């Protein structure tokens, strides 16, 4: 999703970056943070590239909303303002990068690649967690039996471990 109150900027990013070269596509655009917030649920983007200064809901407020409501979405902030306070706020809300305008298109592409890598790493961790949970469920009877065996044989003797485990 590309969010900017300047249509020319949105169109530049949507049309002049070779998104397919990095396995991405622009699925929607928004002219401000309010429109972006409304589109998030229905469009489900993985990455949001947003201007910082917009009417209604600015880029930092949008980043905060995404951070709190859609933590898996990665946000990239673009701005013409080099104010450190903006960057500090952006970091607080998990923004992947804070880029100053004008930003070369290859720099944006590189930042999107970085966000995509973070998404892939998170998805792999989630996949591994689901696999581990499945293995634990499949072997729960054996795990309980081993635990009881270890208690009986004095391998586990700390009462806190026994209580927490039960």
SEGUTI-886292 format. One line per 2 residues: number of its first residue (from 1); their letters; for each residue x, y, z of N, C-alpha, C. Coordinates in pm, 1 decimal. Layout:
<nodes>
NUM> A> X/Y/Z/X/Y/Z/X/Y/Z ~ ... .
</nodes>
This chain:
<nodes>
1> XX> 85.2/-117.5/0.0/0.0/0.0/0.0/89.2/123.0/0.0 ~ 54.6/217.6/-84.3/126.7/344.4/-89.3/33.1/452.3/-36.5 .
3> XX> 80.7/530.0/62.1/-1.2/633.0/125.4/71.9/766.3/114.8 ~ 11.3/857.9/41.1/68.6/991.5/27.4/-42.7/1083.9/-17.9 .
5> XX> -45.5/1205.9/35.3/-149.4/1300.3/-3.3/-122.5/1363.4/-139.7 ~ -6.1/1339.7/-195.8/25.7/1389.9/-330.1/11.1/1276.1/-431.3 .
7> XX> -86.1/1290.0/-519.3/-113.9/1185.1/-616.8/7.3/1156.0/-705.4 ~ 81.4/1257.9/-741.6/197.7/1238.2/-828.0/302.0/1148.2/-761.6 .
9> XX> 316.9/1160.4/-630.7/411.3/1075.7/-556.3/360.6/931.6/-556.1 ~ 231.5/914.4/-527.7/174.0/778.2/-527.6/192.1/711.9/-663.1 .
11> XX> 162.9/784.6/-767.6/174.1/727.7/-902.9/319.7/698.7/-938.6 ~ 411.4/783.5/-894.7/554.5/760.8/-920.4/597.7/627.5/-859.5 .
13> XX> 560.2/605.7/-733.3/597.2/480.9/-667.2/526.0/361.0/-728.9 ~ 400.2/377.3/-761.4/322.3/265.2/-815.1/368.5/226.1/-955.1 .
15> XX> 403.2/324.6/-1036.8/429.4/297.6/-1177.9/576.2/292.8/-1218.8 ~ 664.1/351.9/-1142.1/802.8/361.0/-1185.9/899.1/272.6/-1107.4 .
17> XX> 846.0/189.2/-1022.1/928.7/91.9/-951.6/891.1/-44.8/-1004.8 ~ 991.1/-125.0/-1036.7/967.3/-260.2/-1087.8/939.9/-354.7/-971.0 .
19> XX> 816.8/-351.6/-922.2/777.8/-431.0/-805.8/791.8/-580.1/-831.5 ~ 759.2/-623.3/-952.1/765.2/-766.9/-982.7/906.7/-821.3/-971.5 .
21> XX> 1006.6/-735.7/-991.2/1145.8/-781.3/-984.0/1182.3/-829.9/-843.6 ~ 1106.3/-786.5/-743.4/1132.7/-831.9/-606.3/1014.0/-911.2/-549.9 .
23> XX> 924.6/-952.4/-640.0/811.9/-1035.6/-597.7/705.7/-960.6/-519.6 ~ 685.8/-834.2/-552.3/585.7/-752.4/-483.8/491.9/-689.0/-586.1 .
25> XX> 380.8/-637.1/-535.8/289.8/-559.4/-618.4/218.9/-456.7/-531.4 ~ 180.5/-346.4/-592.3/103.9/-244.2/-522.2/-42.2/-286.2/-531.2 .
27> XX> -103.8/-315.7/-416.8/-242.7/-361.9/-418.7/-342.9/-249.4/-394.1 ~ -294.9/-136.9/-338.3/-384.7/-23.5/-318.9/-304.4/101.5/-285.9 .
29> XX> -372.1/214.0/-299.5/-315.2/343.8/-267.0/-414.4/417.9/-180.2 ~ -363.2/509.0/-98.3/-449.5/592.9/-15.2/-394.8/734.7/-16.3 .
31> XX> -485.5/830.6/-12.2/-444.9/970.9/-18.3/-418.2/1031.5/118.9 ~ -448.8/956.8/224.8/-417.7/1003.0/360.0/-425.0/885.0/456.2 .
33> XX> -389.0/911.3/581.8/-385.9/805.1/681.3/-522.4/747.3/713.9 ~ -624.9/828.8/708.3/-760.6/780.4/737.8/-805.5/681.1/631.6 .
35> XX> -784.2/717.1/504.9/-819.3/625.1/396.0/-737.0/496.7/406.4 ~ -610.2/509.1/440.0/-523.6/391.1/455.7/-575.4/301.7/567.5 .
37> XX> -608.1/362.5/680.8/-659.9/285.8/794.7/-785.6/208.8/753.8 ~ -872.3/273.1/676.8/-995.8/208.0/633.3/-970.3/93.8/535.2 .
39> XX> -863.8/103.1/456.3/-831.3/-0.3/357.1/-755.6/-119.7/415.8 ~ -691.6/-100.8/528.9/-605.9/-205.8/584.9/-679.1/-338.2/603.6 .
41> XX> -797.6/-335.6/659.5/-871.5/-458.5/688.0/-909.2/-531.9/560.0 ~ -956.8/-459.6/460.0/-1004.3/-526.2/337.9/-891.6/-563.8/242.4 .
43> XX> -786.2/-486.9/236.5/-678.0/-512.4/140.4/-565.0/-597.4/196.6 ~ -545.5/-596.2/326.4/-443.7/-678.6/394.8/-304.3/-669.5/331.9 .
45> XX> -246.8/-550.4/322.1/-111.6/-541.1/265.7/-8.1/-596.4/363.1 ~ 104.4/-639.2/309.6/216.1/-682.7/393.4/305.0/-564.4/430.8 .
47> XX> 310.1/-464.6/340.5/398.3/-349.1/358.3/319.5/-221.6/327.4 ~ 339.4/-119.4/410.1/279.2/12.0/386.7/393.0/112.4/374.2 .
49> XX> 393.3/185.1/262.3/489.1/294.4/241.9/408.7/422.5/257.9 ~ 443.6/503.2/357.7/361.3/619.3/390.0/442.1/747.3/404.6 .
51> XX> 382.6/855.2/353.8/434.0/988.5/380.6/409.8/1017.9/528.7 ~ 482.3/1112.2/583.2/464.5/1143.1/724.9/364.6/1257.0/746.6 .
53> XX> 368.7/1358.5/661.7/281.4/1475.5/677.1/161.9/1461.4/583.2 ~ 46.0/1432.8/643.3/-77.6/1419.8/566.7/-191.9/1472.8/652.2 .
55> XX> -297.8/1519.2/588.0/-413.6/1564.2/666.6/-485.0/1444.7/730.3 ~ -555.6/1472.3/837.5/-634.0/1367.4/902.7/-551.0/1284.7/998.3 .
57> XX> -486.5/1185.0/945.1/-403.9/1092.5/1023.7/-265.8/1092.4/959.0 ~ -164.7/1141.5/1030.3/-32.4/1150.4/968.1/37.9/1014.0/967.9 .
59> XX> 154.2/1007.7/907.8/226.3/881.7/893.1/266.4/816.1/1024.8 ~ 302.5/896.2/1123.3/338.9/840.7/1254.2/215.5/782.5/1322.4 .
61> XX> 103.8/854.4/1315.5/-21.6/803.7/1374.4/-67.3/676.6/1303.7 ~ -50.1/672.3/1171.9/-83.2/551.9/1096.0/8.3/437.3/1137.4 .
63> XX> 137.0/465.5/1151.6/232.1/362.2/1195.1/194.6/309.1/1332.8 ~ 152.1/397.5/1422.2/110.1/353.9/1555.3/-13.9/264.0/1546.5 .
65> XX> -110.7/304.6/1465.1/-232.2/224.6/1447.3/-196.8/85.4/1392.8 ~ -110.1/80.8/1293.3/-69.1/-47.3/1234.6/5.1/-130.7/1338.3 .
67> XX> 95.2/-69.7/1412.1/173.7/-137.7/1515.4/82.2/-203.4/1618.5 ~ -23.2/-132.4/1657.0/-114.7/-181.9/1759.0/-219.6/-278.7/1704.4 .
69> XX> -261.9/-260.8/1579.4/-373.2/-339.8/1524.9/-331.9/-448.4/1425.8 ~ -222.2/-427.6/1355.2/-175.1/-521.2/1253.9/-23.3/-536.6/1266.6 .
71> XX> 24.0/-597.4/1374.6/168.4/-599.3/1401.6/252.8/-670.5/1296.4 ~ 193.2/-751.4/1212.1/274.0/-820.1/1109.8/299.7/-731.9/987.4 .
73> XX> 225.8/-622.5/972.9/246.1/-531.7/859.5/370.3/-447.4/884.9 ~ 455.8/-438.5/784.7/577.8/-358.0/794.5/551.7/-219.7/735.4 .
75> XX> 601.3/-116.6/802.8/578.6/21.5/761.3/711.4/87.6/725.3 ~ 709.1/159.4/614.5/822.6/240.4/570.4/770.7/383.9/563.9 .
77> XX> 840.9/475.9/628.0/800.4/616.7/631.3/888.1/697.2/536.6 ~ 823.1/779.7/454.7/892.6/873.9/367.1/858.2/1014.6/413.7 .
79> XX> 957.5/1101.0/417.5/931.0/1236.7/462.7/1029.5/1336.2/404.8 ~ 985.0/1458.1/396.8/1072.4/1567.4/357.5/1133.1/1636.0/478.7 .
81> XX> 1103.5/1584.0/598.1/1147.8/1644.9/723.0/1252.7/1556.6/789.7 ~ 1366.1/1614.3/820.9/1473.6/1536.3/882.2/1473.4/1548.2/1034.0 .
83> XX> 1362.1/1588.7/1091.7/1349.1/1606.0/1235.7/1369.2/1472.2/1306.8 ~ 1462.2/1468.7/1400.9/1494.9/1345.4/1473.3/1375.9/1292.8/1552.9 .
85> XX> 1289.2/1381.1/1600.1/1172.2/1338.0/1678.4/1081.2/1248.4/1594.9 ~ 1067.8/1279.2/1467.1/987.9/1193.7/1379.2/1049.2/1054.6/1369.9 .
87> XX> 1178.4/1050.2/1347.7/1247.2/921.3/1335.9/1235.6/842.5/1465.8 ~ 1247.1/910.2/1576.7/1236.9/845.3/1707.1/1097.1/784.5/1726.0 .
89> XX> 994.1/859.0/1689.6/857.4/807.5/1698.2/839.2/688.9/1605.6 ~ 894.7/699.0/1486.2/882.4/591.3/1388.1/942.5/461.8/1441.7 .
91> XX> 1057.7/470.6/1503.8/1124.6/353.7/1560.5/1039.6/292.7/1671.4 ~ 978.8/377.6/1752.7/894.4/332.6/1863.3/779.6/244.5/1813.3 .
93> XX> 733.3/268.6/1691.5/621.3/192.4/1636.8/665.4/88.0/1535.1 ~ 791.1/46.3/1543.5/840.1/-65.3/1463.8/856.6/-37.9/1315.6 .
95> XX> 871.3/88.1/1278.3/888.8/122.7/1137.4/1020.3/63.0/1086.9 ~ 1015.0/1.7/969.3/1132.1/-63.9/910.9/1239.4/36.8/874.7 .
97> XX> 1198.1/149.7/815.9/1295.4/251.1/776.6/1226.7/386.5/767.5 ~ 1305.6/490.2/778.4/1260.8/629.0/776.4/1344.1/696.1/668.7 .
99> XX> 1285.1/718.7/550.7/1359.7/769.4/436.1/1326.1/914.8/408.1 ~ 1428.5/994.2/379.8/1408.2/1134.8/348.1/1379.9/1152.6/199.4 .
101> XX> 1279.3/1236.7/169.7/1248.4/1273.4/31.7/1345.6/1381.0/-13.6 ~ 1380.2/1388.6/-138.1/1344.4/1290.7/-240.5/1428.5/1164.0/-224.1 .
103> XX> 1363.6/1052.9/-237.6/1430.2/924.8/-218.9/1446.5/857.5/-354.8 ~ 1567.7/819.1/-389.6/1585.9/747.0/-516.1/1504.2/617.8/-515.0 .
105> XX> 1448.4/582.6/-629.8/1362.9/464.7/-639.1/1435.9/337.2/-599.1 ~ 1566.6/328.3/-629.4/1640.5/207.0/-591.8/1654.5/196.0/-439.9 .
107> XX> 1659.2/308.7/-370.2/1665.4/307.9/-223.4/1532.1/256.8/-166.4 ~ 1422.5/297.5/-226.3/1290.6/248.9/-183.2/1282.5/99.4/-208.4 .
109> XX> 1327.8/56.7/-324.2/1326.7/-86.2/-358.3/1409.6/-165.4/-257.2 ~ 1525.1/-113.2/-219.9/1609.0/-180.4/-121.1/1541.6/-189.8/15.0 .
111> XX> 1471.4/-85.4/53.2/1401.5/-86.2/181.3/1283.7/-182.9/178.5 ~ 1214.8/-191.1/66.6/1104.7/-287.2/53.3/1159.9/-430.1/60.6 .
113> XX> 1275.1/-453.3/-0.5/1339.9/-585.4/10.4/1370.0/-618.6/156.1 ~ 1417.9/-520.2/230.9/1447.1/-538.2/373.1/1319.2/-575.0/449.0 .
115> XX> 1210.9/-503.7/420.9/1082.5/-532.4/486.6/1033.1/-671.6/448.4 ~ 1048.3/-706.5/322.3/1005.4/-838.5/275.9/1084.3/-949.1/346.5 .
117> XX> 1213.7/-928.0/363.5/1297.8/-1025.9/434.0/1250.7/-1043.5/578.2 ~ 1217.5/-933.2/644.9/1166.5/-939.9/782.2/1034.1/-1017.5/788.1 .
119> XX> 949.6/-995.5/690.2/821.4/-1066.9/683.1/845.5/-1216.3/664.7 ~ 935.0/-1251.5/575.6/964.0/-1393.0/549.9/1023.5/-1460.0/673.6 .
121> XX> 1110.3/-1390.1/744.1/1168.0/-1444.9/867.0/1060.0/-1467.4/972.5 ~ 969.0/-1371.1/986.6/860.6/-1384.7/1083.8/769.7/-1502.1/1047.3 .
123> XX> 738.2/-1516.0/919.9/652.1/-1626.9/876.4/719.2/-1761.9/900.0 ~ 849.6/-1768.0/881.4/923.4/-1892.0/906.7/920.4/-1925.8/1056.1 .
125> XX> 937.8/-1825.6/1141.7/930.3/-1848.8/1286.1/791.3/-1899.8/1324.7 ~ 688.3/-1840.6/1267.5/551.3/-1883.0/1296.8/528.8/-2026.9/1250.2 .
127> XX> 582.7/-2059.5/1132.2/569.4/-2195.9/1079.5/639.5/-2295.7/1171.7 ~ 758.2/-2260.8/1218.8/832.0/-2348.0/1309.6/758.8/-2364.5/1442.6 .
129> XX> 699.3/-2257.7/1492.4/624.1/-2264.8/1617.0/502.6/-2356.4/1602.5 ~ 431.4/-2344.9/1493.7/315.5/-2431.5/1468.9/359.9/-2577.1/1459.7 .
131> XX> 470.4/-2602.4/1392.6/523.5/-2737.8/1380.7/561.1/-2793.9/1517.7 ~ 626.8/-2712.1/1598.3/666.7/-2754.7/1732.6/544.3/-2783.3/1819.8 .
133> XX> 444.5/-2695.9/1813.4/321.8/-2718.3/1890.3/253.9/-2848.7/1847.4 ~ 254.0/-2876.7/1720.6/194.1/-2999.7/1669.2/269.2/-3122.2/1721.5 .
135> XX> 401.9/-3115.4/1720.4/482.9/-3227.4/1770.9/459.5/-3249.0/1920.2 ~ 446.4/-3141.1/1994.3/419.5/-3153.9/2138.6/283.7/-3220.1/2160.7 .
137> XX> 181.5/-3176.7/2087.6/49.1/-3238.0/2101.4/52.1/-3387.0/2067.6 ~ 125.9/-3421.8/1962.4/135.9/-3562.2/1920.3/204.9/-3647.9/2026.2 .
139> XX> 296.7/-3590.2/2102.0/377.2/-3665.8/2198.1/346.1/-3631.9/2343.2 ~ 232.0/-3569.1/2368.3/200.1/-3523.9/2502.8/194.4/-3637.5/2604.1 .
141> XX> 138.0/-3751.3/2568.2/131.3/-3864.4/2660.9/271.5/-3911.5/2699.3 ~ 360.9/-3919.2/2600.3/498.0/-3961.6/2628.1/571.0/-3858.6/2714.2 .
143> XX> 547.0/-3732.8/2689.9/610.7/-3625.8/2767.5/564.9/-3634.0/2913.3 ~ 434.3/-3651.8/2935.5/382.2/-3664.9/3072.2/443.2/-3786.9/3142.4 .
145> XX> 447.3/-3898.6/3071.8/502.0/-4021.8/3129.3/647.7/-4002.9/3168.5 ~ 725.7/-3940.0/3081.5/867.7/-3914.2/3110.4/881.4/-3820.8/3230.2 .
147> XX> 797.9/-3719.2/3236.6/802.3/-3624.1/3346.9/774.4/-3695.2/3479.8 ~ 670.2/-3775.0/3483.1/635.8/-3849.0/3605.8/748.4/-3945.9/3642.0 .
149> XX> 804.4/-4011.1/3542.6/917.5/-4102.0/3564.2/1035.3/-4027.2/3626.0 ~ 1064.3/-3906.5/3573.5/1175.9/-3825.8/3625.7/1150.7/-3782.3/3769.6 .
151> XX> 1027.8/-3752.2/3804.9/995.0/-3715.1/3943.4/1015.0/-3836.1/4035.1 ~ 959.9/-3950.2/3994.6/969.1/-4072.4/4075.7/1113.7/-4113.6/4097.1 .
153> XX> 1197.3/-4098.4/3996.6/1337.3/-4139.9/4004.9/1429.6/-4031.4/4060.5 ~ 1371.3/-3920.7/4103.6/1450.8/-3816.4/4167.2/1531.0/-3730.8/4071.4 .
155> XX> 1505.1/-3740.0/3944.4/1577.4/-3656.9/3847.0/1528.9/-3512.2/3858.7 ~ 1397.9/-3496.0/3876.2/1341.1/-3364.0/3902.6/1303.2/-3362.1/4049.5 .
157> XX> 1367.6/-3274.8/4126.0/1342.7/-3272.4/4271.1/1298.4/-3134.1/4317.9 ~ 1307.8/-3034.1/4235.7/1269.8/-2900.1/4274.0/1116.2/-2889.4/4274.9 .
159> XX> 1056.1/-2866.8/4390.6/909.2/-2861.4/4400.0/847.6/-2751.4/4311.4 ~ 919.9/-2641.5/4291.4/867.1/-2533.0/4205.8/852.4/-2580.6/4061.6 .
161> XX> 947.5/-2659.3/4012.4/941.1/-2713.0/3877.3/821.9/-2806.9/3865.3 ~ 802.1/-2887.5/3968.4/690.6/-2984.5/3966.0/557.9/-2911.3/3965.7 .
163> XX> 542.0/-2811.0/4049.0/415.9/-2735.8/4056.9/390.1/-2660.7/3928.1 ~ 491.5/-2593.3/3874.0/475.7/-2518.9/3749.9/441.6/-2609.9/3633.3 .
165> XX> 495.9/-2727.9/3634.4/473.7/-2821.3/3524.4/336.0/-2884.9/3529.3 ~ 281.5/-2899.3/3647.5/151.0/-2961.7/3661.1/44.7/-2862.0/3622.3 .
</nodes>
